[in-house]
Amino acid sequence: MNLLKYRQPLKGSHEMDTKTLSLPRLNGLSPTLESTALKLMEEAGELAQCIGKFRGLSGETVHMEESHVIEEIARELLDVAQTAITMMFVLEDHYQIDIEQMLQNHVEKLDRKGYLSL
């Protein structure tokens, strides 16, 4: 099962360099917009805490291999991504938001702001 797709454009093309992540709908939960927003903040906080610990910003001395710490950061990042995907399902199911259209609008905004060249 391939859950991650990476597509790098050919040199000289104007295609976007993209990463597609397939995460499941969590069917053992009944999330709301509010519960998912709070969970997203919690997971983002855990990610920030992990990075801060690794960089010594918490005042603690970390006695772990860098590769182990980076793996832990990646695990926390995936928790953030899963929660964001859960929120997308909530927005689609309960508020009839068209995430595909919103994604297109988002990419266009990134282009307008100069973060992306289409």
Secondary structure by P-SEA (a helix, b strand, c coil): cccbbbbbcccccccccbbbbbbcccccccccaaaaaaaaaaaaaaaaaaaaaaaccccccccccaaaaaaaaaaaaaaaaaaaaaaaaaaaaccccaaaaaaaaaaaaaaaaccccc
